[in-house]
Amino acid sequence: MKLPTRAEDAHASLAAAYNTGDLATVLSMYDVNGIIVPELNRPVSGKDQFEEAVKGILSIKGTMEIRTVYCLQTGDLAVGRSEWNITGGNDVKVSAKGIEVMKRQADGTWKIVIDHAFGALEALTP
């Protein structure tokens, strides 16, 4: 899978990566030195914790869809706001509103540095 060459395509690329069901493909979308928040109030960082977080999300069988609410870019940094869900048949298994920070890589592709899957929820607590 190719990484996105435009920041505004990162959400669609991330959903496509998750929908492969392949851990390495999903991890290729992230800078694992960054932060991922796979569960409310549980930020993790580092390769091993990233892998565990992504494995947990991949264990939710279904199709991930991510809608980009906005993507703002300045130079090599971008921030996006997303609404996402994982569905199986007619059932929504998980749904949330996220905030993602992306960084352009030296080769011109974009990776997610911070993925707060629940960062835009109204009920979010520190």
Contacts in CASP RR format, 6 or more apart in sequence:
PFRMAT RR
TARGET T0000
AUTHOR 0000-0000-0000
METHOD contacts of the structure
MODEL  1
MKLPTRAEDAHASLAAAYNTGDLATVLSMYDVNGIIVPELNRPVSGKDQF
EEAVKGILSIKGTMEIRTVYCLQTGDLAVGRSEWNITGGNDVKVSAKGIE
VMKRQADGTWKIVIDHAFGALEALTP
1 13 0 8 1.000
1 16 0 8 1.000
1 17 0 8 1.000
1 20 0 8 1.000
1 25 0 8 1.000
1 28 0 8 1.000
2 109 0 8 1.000
3 13 0 8 1.000
3 28 0 8 1.000
3 29 0 8 1.000
3 105 0 8 1.000
3 109 0 8 1.000
3 110 0 8 1.000
3 111 0 8 1.000
4 10 0 8 1.000
4 12 0 8 1.000
4 13 0 8 1.000
4 109 0 8 1.000
4 110 0 8 1.000
5 108 0 8 1.000
5 109 0 8 1.000
5 110 0 8 1.000
6 110 0 8 1.000
7 71 0 8 1.000
7 73 0 8 1.000
7 78 0 8 1.000
7 80 0 8 1.000
7 102 0 8 1.000
7 104 0 8 1.000
7 110 0 8 1.000
8 68 0 8 1.000
8 71 0 8 1.000
8 73 0 8 1.000
8 78 0 8 1.000
9 110 0 8 1.000
10 29 0 8 1.000
10 71 0 8 1.000
10 78 0 8 1.000
10 80 0 8 1.000
10 100 0 8 1.000
10 102 0 8 1.000
10 110 0 8 1.000
10 112 0 8 1.000
11 66 0 8 1.000
11 67 0 8 1.000
11 68 0 8 1.000
11 71 0 8 1.000
11 80 0 8 1.000
11 82 0 8 1.000
11 84 0 8 1.000
11 100 0 8 1.000
12 66 0 8 1.000
12 68 0 8 1.000
13 29 0 8 1.000
14 26 0 8 1.000
14 29 0 8 1.000
14 64 0 8 1.000
14 66 0 8 1.000
14 100 0 8 1.000
14 112 0 8 1.000
15 64 0 8 1.000
15 65 0 8 1.000
15 66 0 8 1.000
15 84 0 8 1.000
17 25 0 8 1.000
17 26 0 8 1.000
17 28 0 8 1.000
17 29 0 8 1.000
18 26 0 8 1.000
18 57 0 8 1.000
18 58 0 8 1.000
18 64 0 8 1.000
19 63 0 8 1.000
19 64 0 8 1.000
20 26 0 8 1.000
21 58 0 8 1.000
23 51 0 8 1.000
23 54 0 8 1.000
23 55 0 8 1.000
23 58 0 8 1.000
26 54 0 8 1.000
26 57 0 8 1.000
26 58 0 8 1.000
27 50 0 8 1.000
27 51 0 8 1.000
27 54 0 8 1.000
29 111 0 8 1.000
29 112 0 8 1.000
30 36 0 8 1.000
30 50 0 8 1.000
30 54 0 8 1.000
30 111 0 8 1.000
30 112 0 8 1.000
30 113 0 8 1.000
30 115 0 8 1.000
31 103 0 8 1.000
31 111 0 8 1.000
31 112 0 8 1.000
31 113 0 8 1.000
32 45 0 8 1.000
32 46 0 8 1.000
32 47 0 8 1.000
32 50 0 8 1.000
32 51 0 8 1.000
33 45 0 8 1.000
33 46 0 8 1.000
34 45 0 8 1.000
34 46 0 8 1.000
34 113 0 8 1.000
34 114 0 8 1.000
35 43 0 8 1.000
35 44 0 8 1.000
35 45 0 8 1.000
35 113 0 8 1.000
35 114 0 8 1.000
35 115 0 8 1.000
35 116 0 8 1.000
36 43 0 8 1.000
36 44 0 8 1.000
36 45 0 8 1.000
36 49 0 8 1.000
36 50 0 8 1.000
36 53 0 8 1.000
36 54 0 8 1.000
36 114 0 8 1.000
36 115 0 8 1.000
36 117 0 8 1.000
37 43 0 8 1.000
37 44 0 8 1.000
37 115 0 8 1.000
37 116 0 8 1.000
37 117 0 8 1.000
37 118 0 8 1.000
37 119 0 8 1.000
38 44 0 8 1.000
38 53 0 8 1.000
38 54 0 8 1.000
38 56 0 8 1.000
38 57 0 8 1.000
38 117 0 8 1.000
39 118 0 8 1.000
40 118 0 8 1.000
40 121 0 8 1.000
40 124 0 8 1.000
41 125 0 8 1.000
43 116 0 8 1.000
44 50 0 8 1.000
44 52 0 8 1.000
44 53 0 8 1.000
57 86 0 8 1.000
60 86 0 8 1.000
60 93 0 8 1.000
60 94 0 8 1.000
61 88 0 8 1.000
61 93 0 8 1.000
62 86 0 8 1.000
62 87 0 8 1.000
62 88 0 8 1.000
62 89 0 8 1.000
62 93 0 8 1.000
63 86 0 8 1.000
63 87 0 8 1.000
63 88 0 8 1.000
64 84 0 8 1.000
64 85 0 8 1.000
64 86 0 8 1.000
65 84 0 8 1.000
65 85 0 8 1.000
65 86 0 8 1.000
65 87 0 8 1.000
66 82 0 8 1.000
66 83 0 8 1.000
66 84 0 8 1.000
67 82 0 8 1.000
67 83 0 8 1.000
67 84 0 8 1.000
68 80 0 8 1.000
68 81 0 8 1.000
68 82 0 8 1.000
69 80 0 8 1.000
69 81 0 8 1.000
69 82 0 8 1.000
69 83 0 8 1.000
69 97 0 8 1.000
69 120 0 8 1.000
70 80 0 8 1.000
70 81 0 8 1.000
71 78 0 8 1.000
71 79 0 8 1.000
71 80 0 8 1.000
71 81 0 8 1.000
72 78 0 8 1.000
72 79 0 8 1.000
72 80 0 8 1.000
75 104 0 8 1.000
76 103 0 8 1.000
76 104 0 8 1.000
77 101 0 8 1.000
77 102 0 8 1.000
77 103 0 8 1.000
77 104 0 8 1.000
78 101 0 8 1.000
78 102 0 8 1.000
78 103 0 8 1.000
78 104 0 8 1.000
78 110 0 8 1.000
79 99 0 8 1.000
79 100 0 8 1.000
79 101 0 8 1.000
79 102 0 8 1.000
80 99 0 8 1.000
80 100 0 8 1.000
80 101 0 8 1.000
80 102 0 8 1.000
81 97 0 8 1.000
81 98 0 8 1.000
81 99 0 8 1.000
81 100 0 8 1.000
81 120 0 8 1.000
82 97 0 8 1.000
82 98 0 8 1.000
82 99 0 8 1.000
82 100 0 8 1.000
82 120 0 8 1.000
83 95 0 8 1.000
83 96 0 8 1.000
83 97 0 8 1.000
83 98 0 8 1.000
84 95 0 8 1.000
84 96 0 8 1.000
84 97 0 8 1.000
84 98 0 8 1.000
84 117 0 8 1.000
85 92 0 8 1.000
85 93 0 8 1.000
85 94 0 8 1.000
85 95 0 8 1.000
85 96 0 8 1.000
86 92 0 8 1.000
86 93 0 8 1.000
86 94 0 8 1.000
86 95 0 8 1.000
87 93 0 8 1.000
96 117 0 8 1.000
96 118 0 8 1.000
96 119 0 8 1.000
96 120 0 8 1.000
96 121 0 8 1.000
97 118 0 8 1.000
97 119 0 8 1.000
97 120 0 8 1.000
97 121 0 8 1.000
98 115 0 8 1.000
98 116 0 8 1.000
98 117 0 8 1.000
98 118 0 8 1.000
98 119 0 8 1.000
98 120 0 8 1.000
98 121 0 8 1.000
99 114 0 8 1.000
99 116 0 8 1.000
99 119 0 8 1.000
99 120 0 8 1.000
100 112 0 8 1.000
100 114 0 8 1.000
100 115 0 8 1.000
100 116 0 8 1.000
101 112 0 8 1.000
101 113 0 8 1.000
101 114 0 8 1.000
102 110 0 8 1.000
102 111 0 8 1.000
102 112 0 8 1.000
102 113 0 8 1.000
103 110 0 8 1.000
103 111 0 8 1.000
103 113 0 8 1.000
104 110 0 8 1.000
105 111 0 8 1.000
118 124 0 8 1.000
END
